[in-house]
Amino acid sequence: MQPLPSAGRPRPVDLTPWNLTLKAMEVHLSPDVQAKLNRLAAEQGRDTEALAQEAIARFVDYDEWFIREVEKGLASADRGELLTHEEVGARLEKLIAEKQSRPLDATALVGRSRRRPGTHHELSV
């Protein structure tokens, strides 16, 4: 396959420190999102501002990671490192088969459950 042309691609986002100099910010949330934030904070026994800051930090971290991964993928495509349709299908089938062959780990499920402070959860098998 031929390498993809790079013309017309958006430029990477500028994340230099001088471009990120906000000291305080006011964020307006819809009533629905505000209610969800208040509910989650109450369930977790946390401050809504701290929860909002954590959520924004997670989103920003994820977005930075995603942009880097897309840029790596585009660079690979520019070098002609592409997979055929068949190769993609084979890789997906292999991943699915590996996931299906693993036994269910109940302890991993318990760790993912939502727990409220002061409550106990039991798992019966």
N, C-alpha and C positions, 0 to 999 in steps of 0.2 A: 504494500500500500504506500501511497505517496504521503509525505508529511503534510499536515494541515497548514495553510497559510496563516501567519500571525496578524496580518492586517485586519483592522476593524475590531480587534479585541480591546476591551476596556483596560485602562491602566490600573496597576495595583493601587490600593488605598494607601494614602500617606499616613503612617502611624508614628511619625517621629515625635519625640517628647514636646517640642515647641508647638505642635499641632494639638496637644492634649492638655491645655492649661486651665481647665475649668476648676474653680474652687468650690462652688456650690451650684446646685441645679434644682429647679423646681419642676416636678413632673406631674402632669395632670392625667389622672386615670379615669376611665369610665366608671360609673357607679357599679357596674357588674364586676369589673376587675378589682375595684376597691373593696367590695363586699367579699370577694374570694380571698384577697390578701388579708383582710381582717379575720376571716374564718380560719385560714391556715395559721396565722400568727397565734390566735387564741388556742387552736388545737396543739400547737407546738410549744406554747408557753413562751413565745418570743415577742419582741417588739416589732411592729409593722415596718418601721424604717429599716431596721437591721435585715429583716426578711427581704424587703425590696432591694436593698443594696446587694445582698447575696444573689438575688435573682438576676439583677443587671450585670453583676460581675460574671456570673455563669454564662449569660448570653453573649457578652463581649468576648470572653475566652473562647467560647464555641465558635463564634463568628470569625475570630482571628485564625483559629485552627482550620476552619472550613476554607477560608480564602487561601491559606498556605497550601492545603491539599489540592485545591482546584488549580492553583498556579503550578504545582508539581506535575499534575496530570496534563496540563496544557504544554508544559515544557517537554514531557515525554512524547506527546503527540507531535510536537514540532520536530523532534528527533526521529520521527517515524516509528516509534515504539508503540504499535497499536496491536490489538487483538482482533482476530476475526470473530464473526458471529458464533461460529462453532466453538472457538476457544473460550469465549465468554460462557456459553452454555455448559461446556464441560467443567469449568471452574465452579459455576453455580451448583451443578449437580453434585460435585464432590463436597462442597460446603454443606449442602442440605443433607447428604448422606452421613456426614460426620456428626452433624447436630442430632439427627434422628437416632444414631447408634449410641449416643451417650445416655447413661441412666439418669433418671430424674433425681436431683439432689434436693431433698426437702429442706435441708438447712439453709440452702441458698434462697428458697422461697420465703422462709421465715424472716430472713434478714432484709428482704425487700418490702415486707408488709408495713403498712402505716401503723405506727404505734403512738398512742396518746400518752403523755406523761402520767405515770401512776397506774397504768393498766397493764395487765398480763395477758399474753396470748398463748394458747396451747395448740399443739398440732397433734392430731390423732391420725394414725396411719392404718 
